[in-house]
Amino acid sequence: MEKTARQYQEVIHLCKELFMKKARDYGTSWTILRMPSVTDQIYIKAERIRSLQEKGVNKVGESEEGEFIAIINYCVIALILLDIQENPETESEIENLENLQNLYDQKVNLAYETLEKKNHDYGEAWRKMRVSSITDLILMKIMRLKQMEDNQGKLLVSEGPDANYIDMLNYAVFSLIKSGEQKAIS
């Protein structure tokens, strides 16, 4: 688990660095997005990854790794937007980049705590999975979110949207860890 913790933090550092650079360039323009739009953005990224995995050809030039980074950052955005839905005053606080950075850290720490609990129960089963299978799990979580959104959030027995965004964030981190390990071997 120590290796995973180090690798997780390396991936998150890379993602957060890009997120904060974009926040400096664009501010928090993403707060205008409705939750289905965020879900659809993650869907587009995951679907492109799956397409690249199946076709083996990249005509746009953006890498699978870049798309996984985008998924992580969109999941953080989703978790922040869920907070704003519950507490609208939060939106004005994130205009300050330091507050935004702290909120990013808070959401990622929540995801990491979830990872620790699941790794305890499942072991590090994700290490034996294919990146393509992890991509499929992300797509499945997106389909669940779309259904929840279509049902206006009314759930009978399922966990809420935040748990799905956290899982997708962690799956994308796993994929980046695995991709990095595969490149190191090559």
SEZA-388809 format. One record per residue: x, y, z of N, C-alpha, C in turn; residue number from 1. Coordinates in nm, 3 decimals, m for minus. Example, Ala and Ser with C-alpha at 12.3 -4.5 7.8 and 13.67 -1.06 7.14 Angstrom:
2
neast|nnorth|nup|caeast|canorth|caup|ceast|cnorth|cup|seq
1.319|m0.569|0.780|1.230|m0.450|0.780|1.320|m0.330|0.780|1
1.285|m0.225|0.708|1.367|m0.106|0.714|1.290|0.003|0.787|2
END
This chain:
186
neast|nnorth|nup|caeast|canorth|caup|ceast|cnorth|cup|seq
0.083|m0.120|0.000|0.000|0.000|0.000|0.087|0.125|0.000|1
0.206|0.116|0.053|0.296|0.232|0.055|0.331|0.275|m0.088|2
0.356|0.177|m0.175|0.384|0.206|m0.315|0.264|0.273|m0.380|3
0.145|0.222|m0.352|0.023|0.279|m0.408|0.006|0.423|m0.360|4
0.030|0.448|m0.233|0.015|0.584|m0.179|0.108|0.680|m0.252|5
0.232|0.640|m0.273|0.328|0.725|m0.342|0.285|0.750|m0.487|6
0.246|0.643|m0.556|0.204|0.655|m0.695|0.077|0.740|m0.707|7
m0.015|0.720|m0.615|m0.140|0.797|m0.614|m0.108|0.946|m0.602|8
m0.022|0.980|m0.507|0.013|1.121|m0.486|0.084|1.181|m0.608|9
0.167|1.102|m0.675|0.234|1.150|m0.796|0.133|1.183|m0.906|10
0.038|1.094|m0.925|m0.066|1.116|m1.026|m0.149|1.240|m0.990|11
m0.190|1.249|m0.865|m0.274|1.361|m0.821|m0.198|1.493|m0.834|12
m0.070|1.491|m0.803|0.011|1.613|m0.817|0.007|1.664|m0.961|13
0.023|1.573|m1.055|0.018|1.607|m1.198|m0.119|1.665|m1.236|14
m0.225|1.599|m1.190|m0.363|1.643|m1.221|m0.392|1.778|m1.159|15
m0.354|1.795|m1.033|m0.381|1.920|m0.963|m0.305|2.036|m1.026|16
m0.184|2.010|m1.067|m0.104|2.114|m1.131|m0.175|2.166|m1.257|17
m0.225|2.076|m1.340|m0.298|2.115|m1.459|m0.428|2.187|m1.423|18
m0.500|2.133|m1.325|m0.626|2.192|m1.280|m0.605|2.338|m1.237|19
m0.501|2.363|m1.158|m0.476|2.497|m1.106|m0.428|2.591|m1.217|20
m0.351|2.541|m1.312|m0.311|2.624|m1.425|m0.433|2.667|m1.506|21
m0.524|2.573|m1.528|m0.647|2.606|m1.600|m0.734|2.702|m1.520|22
m0.732|2.689|m1.388|m0.808|2.782|m1.303|m0.751|2.923|m1.315|23
m0.620|2.933|m1.327|m0.559|3.065|m1.347|m0.597|3.122|m1.483|24
m0.603|3.036|m1.585|m0.637|3.082|m1.720|m0.786|3.115|m1.734|25
m0.873|3.026|m1.681|m1.017|3.035|m1.708|m1.100|3.071|m1.585|26
m1.039|3.075|m1.469|m1.117|3.094|m1.347|m1.200|2.969|m1.320|27
m1.313|2.988|m1.260|m1.402|2.876|m1.229|m1.525|2.878|m1.321|28
m1.497|2.897|m1.449|m1.605|2.904|m1.548|m1.689|2.777|m1.549|29
m1.632|2.666|m1.502|m1.704|2.539|m1.500|m1.821|2.538|m1.402|30
m1.830|2.638|m1.315|m1.943|2.639|m1.220|m2.076|2.661|m1.292|31
m2.071|2.704|m1.417|m2.193|2.723|m1.496|m2.254|2.589|m1.538|32
m2.173|2.484|m1.537|m2.219|2.353|m1.584|m2.322|2.292|m1.489|33
m2.421|2.230|m1.549|m2.515|2.148|m1.472|m2.454|2.009|m1.459|34
m2.497|1.936|m1.359|m2.438|1.804|m1.332|m2.444|1.711|m1.453|35
m2.554|1.705|m1.528|m2.553|1.619|m1.646|m2.446|1.658|m1.748|36
m2.414|1.786|m1.756|m2.309|1.831|m1.848|m2.172|1.780|m1.803|37
m2.148|1.781|m1.673|m2.021|1.728|m1.621|m2.013|1.578|m1.648|38
m2.121|1.509|m1.619|m2.126|1.365|m1.646|m2.099|1.338|m1.794|39
m2.159|1.417|m1.882|m2.138|1.399|m2.025|m1.994|1.429|m2.066|40
m1.930|1.525|m2.002|m1.789|1.552|m2.032|m1.702|1.432|m1.995|41
m1.731|1.373|m1.880|m1.657|1.253|m1.839|m1.685|1.140|m1.937|42
m1.811|1.128|m1.979|m1.848|1.026|m2.077|m1.768|1.041|m2.206|43
m1.759|1.164|m2.256|m1.684|1.189|m2.380|m1.540|1.143|m2.365|44
m1.480|1.177|m2.252|m1.340|1.139|m2.228|m1.325|0.987|m2.222|45
m1.412|0.921|m2.147|m1.404|0.775|m2.133|m1.434|0.705|m2.265|46
m1.529|0.755|m2.339|m1.562|0.694|m2.468|m1.445|0.709|m2.566|47
m1.377|0.823|m2.562|m1.260|0.841|m2.648|m1.148|0.744|m2.608|48
m1.128|0.727|m2.479|m1.026|0.630|m2.433|m1.059|0.492|m2.486|49
m1.185|0.452|m2.472|m1.226|0.320|m2.519|m1.206|0.307|m2.670|50
m1.238|0.412|m2.743|m1.219|0.412|m2.888|m1.070|0.396|m2.923|51
m0.985|0.468|m2.853|m0.841|0.454|m2.877|m0.792|0.313|m2.844|52
m0.843|0.257|m2.736|m0.804|0.122|m2.697|m0.848|0.020|m2.801|53
m0.966|0.038|m2.859|m1.018|m0.057|m2.956|m0.956|m0.039|m3.094|54
m0.939|0.086|m3.137|m0.888|0.114|m3.272|m0.737|0.114|m3.279|55
m0.673|0.151|m3.169|m0.527|0.158|m3.168|m0.471|0.272|m3.252|56
m0.557|0.363|m3.296|m0.516|0.475|m3.379|m0.563|0.604|m3.314|57
m0.474|0.703|m3.306|m0.503|0.831|m3.245|m0.484|0.939|m3.349|58
m0.593|0.995|m3.402|m0.584|1.097|m3.506|m0.584|1.239|m3.449|59
m0.632|1.257|m3.327|m0.639|1.390|m3.267|m0.506|1.429|m3.202|60
m0.436|1.331|m3.149|m0.306|1.357|m3.088|m0.307|1.364|m2.937|61
m0.422|1.385|m2.876|m0.428|1.387|m2.730|m0.421|1.244|m2.679|62
m0.343|1.222|m2.575|m0.316|1.086|m2.527|m0.427|1.032|m2.438|63
m0.426|0.899|m2.423|m0.516|0.834|m2.327|m0.489|0.890|m2.188|64
m0.362|0.908|m2.157|m0.326|0.958|m2.024|m0.387|1.096|m2.000|65
m0.384|1.181|m2.102|m0.444|1.313|m2.089|m0.594|1.306|m2.064|66
m0.658|1.208|m2.124|m0.802|1.191|m2.103|m0.831|1.140|m1.962|67
m0.746|1.050|m1.910|m0.764|1.004|m1.772|m0.744|1.120|m1.674|68
m0.647|1.207|m1.703|m0.626|1.326|m1.619|m0.752|1.412|m1.621|69
m0.809|1.430|m1.739|m0.932|1.509|m1.751|m1.046|1.446|m1.671|70
m1.056|1.315|m1.674|m1.161|1.246|m1.596|m1.142|1.276|m1.448|71
m1.019|1.266|m1.401|m0.992|1.294|m1.259|m1.036|1.436|m1.225|72
m0.995|1.532|m1.307|m1.028|1.671|m1.277|m1.176|1.700|m1.292|73
m1.243|1.638|m1.388|m1.389|1.656|m1.398|m1.459|1.592|m1.278|74
m1.407|1.483|m1.226|m1.468|1.422|m1.107|m1.453|1.516|m0.986|75
m1.338|1.581|m0.974|m1.320|1.679|m0.867|m1.420|1.794|m0.886|76
m1.434|1.840|m1.008|m1.532|1.946|m1.038|m1.671|1.900|m0.997|77
m1.707|1.779|m1.032|m1.840|1.726|m0.997|m1.861|1.726|m0.846|78
m1.761|1.681|m0.772|m1.773|1.677|m0.626|m1.787|1.817|m0.568|79
m1.715|1.913|m0.625|m1.728|2.052|m0.580|m1.867|2.106|m0.614|80
m1.914|2.077|m0.735|m2.048|2.123|m0.774|m2.157|2.063|m0.687|81
m2.140|1.939|m0.646|m2.237|1.878|m0.554|m2.239|1.955|m0.422|82
m2.122|1.998|m0.375|m2.116|2.081|m0.254|m2.190|2.212|m0.274|83
m2.168|2.273|m0.391|m2.233|2.402|m0.421|m2.385|2.386|m0.425|84
m2.432|2.272|m0.478|m2.577|2.248|m0.479|m2.633|2.245|m0.337|85
m2.558|2.184|m0.246|m2.603|2.176|m0.107|m2.587|2.308|m0.032|86
m2.481|2.383|m0.068|m2.450|2.506|0.003|m2.406|2.611|m0.099|87
m2.499|2.685|m0.159|m2.469|2.779|m0.267|m2.365|2.887|m0.233|88
m2.349|2.920|m0.104|m2.249|3.021|m0.065|m2.106|2.975|m0.097|89
m2.088|2.845|m0.109|m1.956|2.789|m0.138|m1.901|2.841|m0.270|90
m1.989|2.872|m0.364|m1.945|2.912|m0.497|m1.856|3.036|m0.493|91
m1.891|3.134|m0.412|m1.810|3.256|m0.407|m1.673|3.229|m0.344|92
m1.664|3.130|m0.257|m1.538|3.097|m0.191|m1.435|3.041|m0.289|93
m1.480|2.969|m0.391|m1.385|2.903|m0.481|m1.326|2.997|m0.585|94
m1.374|3.120|m0.590|m1.313|3.217|m0.681|m1.171|3.250|m0.637|95
m1.143|3.235|m0.508|m1.009|3.251|m0.455|m0.932|3.123|m0.484|96
m0.821|3.134|m0.556|m0.747|3.014|m0.600|m0.695|2.931|m0.483|97
m0.660|2.994|m0.374|m0.612|2.919|m0.259|m0.725|2.833|m0.200|98
m0.845|2.892|m0.191|m0.961|2.815|m0.144|m0.993|2.701|m0.240|99
m0.984|2.730|m0.370|m1.010|2.626|m0.470|m0.910|2.512|m0.456|100
m0.784|2.547|m0.438|m0.680|2.445|m0.421|m0.707|2.360|m0.297|101
m0.748|2.424|m0.188|m0.780|2.350|m0.066|m0.899|2.257|m0.087|102
m0.998|2.304|m0.162|m1.115|2.221|m0.190|m1.077|2.103|m0.279|103
m0.990|2.127|m0.376|m0.939|2.019|m0.462|m0.874|1.913|m0.373|104
m0.786|1.957|m0.283|m0.718|1.863|m0.192|m0.818|1.786|m0.107|105
m0.919|1.856|m0.059|m1.021|1.791|0.025|m1.091|1.679|m0.052|106
m1.129|1.705|m0.176|m1.200|1.605|m0.256|m1.110|1.486|m0.289|107
m0.986|1.516|m0.322|m0.892|1.408|m0.354|m0.861|1.325|m0.229|108
m0.851|1.391|m0.114|m0.827|1.317|0.011|m0.944|1.225|0.043|109
m1.065|1.272|0.016|m1.184|1.188|0.036|m1.177|1.066|m0.056|110
m1.136|1.087|m0.180|m1.123|0.975|m0.275|m1.014|0.879|m0.228|111
m0.904|0.932|m0.177|m0.796|0.845|m0.131|m0.839|0.764|m0.008|112
m0.913|0.826|0.082|m0.964|0.753|0.199|m1.053|0.638|0.155|113
m1.135|0.661|0.053|m1.221|0.556|m0.002|m1.134|0.445|m0.061|114
m1.030|0.483|m0.133|m0.937|0.385|m0.190|m0.875|0.298|m0.080|115
m0.831|0.359|0.027|m0.769|0.282|0.136|m0.867|0.178|0.193|116
m0.992|0.219|0.212|m1.092|0.126|0.265|m1.118|0.011|0.168|117
m1.132|0.044|0.040|m1.160|m0.060|m0.060|m1.038|m0.149|m0.082|118
m0.919|m0.092|m0.080|m0.799|m0.175|m0.094|m0.785|m0.271|0.024|119
m0.829|m0.227|0.141|m0.826|m0.317|0.257|m0.917|m0.437|0.233|120
m1.037|m0.410|0.181|m1.134|m0.518|0.161|m1.106|m0.602|0.037|121
m1.061|m0.539|m0.071|m1.042|m0.609|m0.198|m0.896|m0.644|m0.226|122
m0.806|m0.599|m0.140|m0.665|m0.610|m0.175|m0.643|m0.511|m0.290|123
m0.536|m0.521|m0.356|m0.513|m0.431|m0.469|m0.548|m0.504|m0.598|124
m0.671|m0.552|m0.603|m0.718|m0.629|m0.719|m0.703|m0.550|m0.849|125
m0.715|m0.417|m0.842|m0.704|m0.333|m0.961|m0.569|m0.350|m1.030|126
m0.467|m0.387|m0.955|m0.334|m0.405|m1.015|m0.331|m0.523|m1.113|127
m0.424|m0.615|m1.098|m0.430|m0.731|m1.187|m0.528|m0.711|m1.302|128
m0.593|m0.596|m1.302|m0.690|m0.566|m1.407|m0.623|m0.502|m1.528|129
m0.688|m0.513|m1.640|m0.643|m0.445|m1.762|m0.696|m0.301|m1.758|130
m0.620|m0.209|m1.818|m0.665|m0.070|m1.826|m0.798|m0.064|m1.903|131
m0.814|m0.150|m2.002|m0.939|m0.151|m2.078|m1.058|m0.189|m1.989|132
m1.037|m0.278|m1.894|m1.145|m0.315|m1.802|m1.178|m0.200|m1.707|133
m1.075|m0.129|m1.665|m1.097|m0.013|m1.579|m1.175|0.094|m1.656|134
m1.142|0.112|m1.783|m1.217|0.205|m1.867|m1.364|0.166|m1.872|135
m1.390|0.037|m1.887|m1.529|m0.011|m1.890|m1.601|0.018|m1.757|136
m1.529|0.005|m1.646|m1.590|0.036|m1.516|m1.625|0.184|m1.507|137
m1.538|0.270|m1.559|m1.568|0.413|m1.562|m1.695|0.438|m1.643|138
m1.702|0.375|m1.760|m1.821|0.392|m1.845|m1.947|0.340|m1.776|139
m1.935|0.229|m1.704|m2.050|0.177|m1.630|m2.095|0.276|m1.522|140
m2.001|0.335|m1.451|m2.036|0.435|m1.348|m2.104|0.556|m1.412|141
m2.058|0.595|m1.531|m2.122|0.706|m1.601|m2.266|0.672|m1.636|142
m2.289|0.550|m1.684|m2.425|0.509|m1.717|m2.514|0.512|m1.592|143
m2.459|0.471|m1.479|m2.535|0.478|m1.355|m2.570|0.623|m1.321|144
m2.471|0.711|m1.334|m2.496|0.853|m1.306|m2.601|0.911|m1.398|145
m2.594|0.876|m1.526|m2.693|0.926|m1.622|m2.833|0.880|m1.581|146
m2.844|0.757|m1.537|m2.974|0.706|m1.493|m3.022|0.780|m1.369|147
m2.931|0.804|m1.274|m2.968|0.880|m1.153|m3.015|1.020|m1.191|148
m2.943|1.083|m1.283|m2.980|1.217|m1.326|m3.116|1.216|m1.396|149
m3.139|1.116|m1.479|m3.268|1.104|m1.546|m3.382|1.080|m1.447|150
m3.349|1.017|m1.334|m3.448|0.992|m1.229|m3.454|1.106|m1.127|151
m3.393|1.220|m1.160|m3.386|1.336|m1.070|m3.330|1.301|m0.932|152
m3.235|1.209|m0.929|m3.167|1.175|m0.805|m3.243|1.084|m0.711|153
m3.362|1.039|m0.751|m3.440|0.950|m0.664|m3.382|0.810|m0.672|154
m3.335|0.761|m0.558|m3.272|0.630|m0.552|m3.347|0.540|m0.456|155
m3.348|0.412|m0.488|m3.413|0.316|m0.398|m3.311|0.253|m0.304|156
m3.202|0.201|m0.359|m3.103|0.132|m0.276|m2.959|0.168|m0.312|157
m2.939|0.252|m0.408|m2.806|0.278|m0.460|m2.735|0.389|m0.385|158
m2.600|0.384|m0.394|m2.521|0.494|m0.338|m2.539|0.616|m0.427|159
m2.517|0.733|m0.372|m2.541|0.857|m0.444|m2.435|0.890|m0.548|160
m2.454|1.003|m0.615|m2.361|1.040|m0.722|m2.219|1.062|m0.673|161
m2.203|1.116|m0.553|m2.067|1.143|m0.504|m1.983|1.016|m0.500|162
m2.039|0.905|m0.458|m1.964|0.779|m0.452|m1.920|0.734|m0.592|163
m2.005|0.758|m0.691|m1.970|0.721|m0.828|m1.858|0.808|m0.883|164
m1.863|0.939|m0.855|m1.754|1.027|m0.899|m1.622|0.991|m0.830|165
m1.629|0.956|m0.702|m1.509|0.915|m0.630|m1.452|0.788|m0.691|166
m1.538|0.690|m0.720|m1.490|0.566|m0.781|m1.426|0.593|m0.917|167
m1.488|0.677|m0.999|m1.431|0.706|m1.131|m1.297|0.777|m1.117|168
m1.288|0.869|m1.023|m1.161|0.937|m0.997|m1.054|0.833|m0.965|169
m1.085|0.743|m0.874|m0.987|0.641|m0.835|m0.955|0.547|m0.951|170
m1.055|0.507|m1.029|m1.028|0.421|m1.144|m0.933|0.489|m1.242|171
m0.953|0.619|m1.264|m0.866|0.692|m1.356|m0.723|0.700|m1.300|172
m0.710|0.718|m1.170|m0.577|0.716|m1.107|m0.513|0.579|m1.128|173
m0.589|0.473|m1.105|m0.535|0.338|m1.127|m0.483|0.322|m1.269|174
m0.560|0.370|m1.365|m0.521|0.357|m1.505|m0.391|0.432|m1.532|175
m0.376|0.550|m1.474|m0.253|0.626|m1.494|m0.134|0.558|m1.426|176
m0.157|0.501|m1.310|m0.050|0.426|m1.243|m0.008|0.308|m1.330|177
m0.106|0.232|m1.376|m0.077|0.113|m1.458|m0.008|0.153|m1.589|178
m0.054|0.260|m1.653|0.007|0.307|m1.777|0.153|0.347|m1.754|179
0.176|0.415|m1.644|0.312|0.456|m1.609|0.403|0.336|m1.585|180
0.350|0.235|m1.519|0.428|0.113|m1.494|0.458|0.041|m1.625|181
0.359|0.034|m1.716|0.378|m0.033|m1.843|0.482|0.039|m1.929|182
0.481|0.173|m1.924|0.581|0.249|m2.000|0.720|0.229|m1.942|183
0.728|0.218|m1.809|0.858|0.197|m1.745|0.919|0.062|m1.784|184
0.832|m0.036|m1.809|0.878|m0.171|m1.849|0.926|m0.171|m1.993|185
0.857|m0.093|m2.078|0.887|m0.094|m2.222|1.022|m0.035|m2.255|186
END
